[in-house]
């Protein structure tokens, strides 16, 4: 019998005789004008816990979020009064920016979200991510999140922001309890006017700013293992380009060389990733340009081997589910539970199953459902 998987639903330089009379043309840039972070659940949805932001506050809904240029916070970006919480930080192409963040204590929550706002748009986040407290792993957040004024809004579902030929990529983010130091942030610093001499929750985020190229994917969604066609343009001719999924700097999915027009086409497969949006990046190694495209990772279920006799065994591989989710595996007809697989940090897992004695000859379906049901395959 055959087992069938069922799926459900440029800059110019000029000679200046008197440089003090003529301002130099600025590098392409955008401006970081707001940041807010907050407690979330394991899927990134705002949990109703404490909120910190860089909007001047009236004290009614949020705490101030303090940024500094160094880990001991002796070079603060904003503050020390709530009225000075606002930020307007120019971000220039070719530069990397790391900001250390400090906030008042938060208890009872294991996940934290970060939204960044650009160019004065305080309602729509340009970058939205979430991750576990005391971890440097983060993911794009498309769940119900917060605008800078702490009202609910949908997350951007992206780790990058693009405007006017500039792409800002969030390349690092973590948030830590006072008892868990990553080794480069001072725990004992507390901004005035924080009440008392208390340890701060702390962390950092890092932004890398690139000139924009273009990247597109042949489809907007797919489960791990799906073959994609990735097309890029706007890079330098005969340039080496690395393709990444999730984070720039990990092992590339693919490496290619552009043609004489600065374009390329490659066919990578979706790697093992958990359910939800993920950003793909194409990085030009000589031009320093970046292209970005987003894929929605969907669940899949594969059988190995794909054939077997009643009473025999096979392995169900679940892919693209939520990290650490429990996935119930069912024989479809007649419907019966065969067991449960636990997904790992990238949403994958495996379960050895026994083919039911009542299985009919021919094609039979096997279904994977998470608890509670959200994605299915």
Secondary structure by P-SEA (a helix, b strand, c coil): cbbbbbbcccbbbbbbcccccccccccccccccbbbbbbbcccccccccccccccccccccccbbbbbcccccccccccccccccbbbbbbbccbbbbbbbbbcccccccbbbbbbbcccccccccccccccccccbbbbbccccccccccccccccccccccccbbbbbcccccccccccccccccccccccccccccccccbbbbbbbcbbbbbcccccccccbbbbbbbcccccbbbbbbbcccccccccccccccccccbbbbbccccccccbbbbbbbcccccbbbbbbbbbbbbbbbccccccccbbbbbbbcccccbbbbbbbccccccccbbbbbcccccbbbbbcccccccccbbbbbbbcccccccc
